[in-house]
Structure formats: structure tokens, C-alpha cells
Amino acid sequence: MKPDLKKYWSRNLKYLLILLSVWFIVSYGAGILFAEQLNSIRMGGFKLGFWFAQQGSIYVFVVLILIYVRLMNKLDKEFDVDEK
């Protein structure tokens, strides 16, 4: 049975758009747009807006990569295009 590659790529692009949107919101929103509001909260002695701009967005990006890998492995198996 041949996998439906259009459906596969459609779902892949959906995952990418969702994950990149989360990354954009965290890095641009929390690090720049909402930095002043977040600076009223402290985390580890640092203002939260500063922390997101310097460290938080990087941590979120790494977590999003891990989520993407897991989603793609599951998607590959579902459409039978995984490495066997």
C-alpha cells in the first residue's frame, strides 16, 4: 500500500507552523513585547522578561525540537515512511 504523501506533508507543515508559532510567541512576545510586564516577576534572582530574552527562548526552542522529533517519528510510522 502506497502512503498518502500529500496528507503526510500537510500534517508535517501543520506541526511546523504550530511549533514555530509557539517559538515566535515565546521568543518575540515574552522576550520583547511583554518584557516589561514579565520583569515584575523574578526567577532565580533575575527578572522574568530578561530571563526569557536570554535563556528561556533557547530552552523552549530545544523542547520544541524534541517535541517535533517525537511527532515526526509517530507520523513516519503512521504513514509507513519510517526508517526500519
C-alpha positions in Angstrom: 0.0 0.0 0.0 1.4 3.4 -1.0 1.3 6.1 1.7 -0.6 9.3 1.0 2.3 11.7 0.8 0.2 14.8 0.4 -1.5 14.1 3.6 1.8 13.3 5.3 3.3 16.7 4.2 0.2 18.5 5.1 0.4 17.2 8.6 4.1 17.9 8.7 3.6 21.5 7.7 0.8 21.8 10.3 3.2 20.7 13.0 5.9 23.1 11.8 3.6 26.1 11.8 2.2 25.3 15.3 5.7 24.8 16.8 7.2 27.8 15.1 4.3 29.9 16.2 4.9 28.9 19.8 8.6 29.7 19.4 7.8 33.1 17.9 5.4 33.9 20.7 7.9 32.9 23.4 11.0 34.5 21.8 9.4 37.7 20.4 6.5 38.0 22.7 7.9 37.1 26.1 11.4 38.4 25.3 10.5 41.7 23.7 6.8 42.7 23.7 5.8 41.6 27.2 9.3 42.0 28.8 8.2 45.0 31.0 5.2 43.1 32.4 7.2 40.0 32.9 10.0 41.9 34.7 7.8 42.3 37.7 8.3 38.6 38.3 11.6 37.2 39.4 13.1 33.8 38.6 16.3 32.7 40.2 17.1 36.3 41.1 16.6 37.6 37.5 13.7 39.5 36.1 11.5 37.1 34.1 11.5 39.2 30.9 15.3 39.3 30.9 15.4 35.6 31.6 13.1 34.8 28.6 15.2 37.1 26.4 18.5 35.5 27.4 17.7 31.8 28.3 14.0 30.9 28.2 13.5 31.2 24.5 16.5 28.9 24.0 15.2 26.3 26.4 11.7 26.5 24.7 13.4 26.0 21.3 15.2 22.9 22.4 12.0 21.5 23.9 10.1 22.2 20.7 12.8 20.4 18.7 12.3 17.3 20.9 8.5 17.6 20.5 9.0 17.8 16.7 11.2 14.7 16.7 8.6 12.8 18.6 5.7 13.9 16.4 7.6 13.2 13.2 8.6 9.7 14.4 5.0 9.0 15.2 3.9 10.5 11.8 6.5 8.5 9.9 5.2 5.2 11.5 1.6 6.2 10.8 2.3 6.7 7.1 4.9 3.9 6.9 7.8 6.1 5.8 9.9 5.5 8.9 13.4 4.1 8.9 13.3 0.4 9.6 
